[in-house]
Each structure stands twice: as C-alpha cells, then as structure tokens.
C-alpha cells in the first residue's frame, strides 16, 4: 500500500526507517562499532526479504525466507558482526548464507567473505541477489557448513548463523591463531559463544541467549 502511495519516494522512505532501526534497535542496545553501524546503514535489508515482507524489513524480528529458514533479526546481525572485531583486511567465513543479508554486512566489513549454505536453491538465490547489489568480494558454495571451507582456510574470523549442538571441530581447525569465531550453541534458547583462538587454546565466552534455526545435517 505505502509503496503505491509513495511511488519512487519509497526507497527514500525505506532508507529513513533503516536509520531509525539503527538508532532504536542497534545503538540503543549498545552496539558501538562505527564500521558496523555504517554497514547496517549501507545494506538494504529489504533487498533480502520476499516481496510480501518488504514493508516489515526494518522491524525488530527475524523474518521467514524460503525452506522454513529465516533472515536474522537486525540487532543480532549487528551484534555478531561487532563481536568479530573486523578492521577491513580480514578473510571471513560464514556458515548459513540464507538470504545473504549477513553475508553482505560482512562484505562491507572485511576484505573477503566465503559463505556456505546447505540448500542449493537458497545459495543460488543469495548469489544472484549479492551479484545484483554489486558485491565482488563474496564467494558462495552449497554444502555442509559443519565442514567449513578447507581450500581457503585459515580464516581471521568465522560466523555461524545456525545453531549447533557444539562447535564443529572443522571450524575451529580453520581459524587462524588470534582469530575469532561466533556461534550459537546448545538447545533453544542457545548460548551465543564468542571463541578466541589464543596460544593457550580456544577461549569461550557466552555473550547472551539467542534463538537460531538449527544447523542441519545433509541428507
Ligand atoms: N545469515 C542468514 C541467516 C539464515 S538462517 C541471513 O542473514 O539470512 C540459517 C541458514 O543456515 C539457513 O539458510 C539454513 O539453510 C542454513 N543451514 C542449516 N544447516 C546448514 C549446514 N549444515 N550448512 C550450511 N548451512 C546450513
């Protein structure tokens, strides 16, 4: 409805509510990294949702995408991005591409992003969307993310956007010394873990409770 009333001004309106989202949902909850806030402003979340969800794209929730999966809540995308502490030169691995929204945010924050999605149709749709938006620093493959992406390892940072019973060992093995991994672990609600790969081993810290769809096993 509102898209019909506003016509070409609709994009400007969406930009306005995106900035409201950043202020009210993200900065208000304590995300401070200016690069993360700028990335959340740059990436149009409404470009990653289904047409019937565009008017709800900047609300404070995850939204349904295909295959009973979800695009994560904006605050959680910003929080997990901030936890990786990216400065711009890093090589990042993401597990659970879904819509590609978090992938785009990571591509704004790091030099190179590799992302793995279990469902080939979701992977294809995300690739088309990300190419259309002009991202050239993202590589995407369909497959089981629990195995990581060995050919391009090690990574400065790894983000998992589906919940695992525990940290998949392959992911820890593909993390550089000094690297960071963010992952929801356990049963609902899960613990969001920040894992730092230190010389004395993996240090785990629980950041908060979250609700993610599960990391699925390939059939
Ligand atoms: N980051 C996404 C969130 C997607 S929800 C976004 O911003 O849209 C989690 C995604 O993980 C789903 O797309 C699901 O299909 C995917 N997934 C589940 N199990 C997986 C696995 N074993 N390997 C790779 N991806 C998986």
Boltz pocket constraint, residues with backbone or C-beta under 6 A from the ligand:
constraints:
  - pocket:
      binder: B
      contacts: [[A, 67], [A, 69], [A, 70], [A, 71], [A, 72], [A, 95], [A, 96], [A, 97], [A, 98], [A, 99], [A, 100], [A, 101], [A, 102], [A, 103], [A, 116], [A, 117], [A, 118], [A, 119], [A, 122], [A, 143], [A, 144], [A, 145], [A, 146], [A, 161], [A, 162], [A, 213], [A, 214], [A, 215], [A, 216], [A, 217], [A, 218]]
      max_distance: 6.0
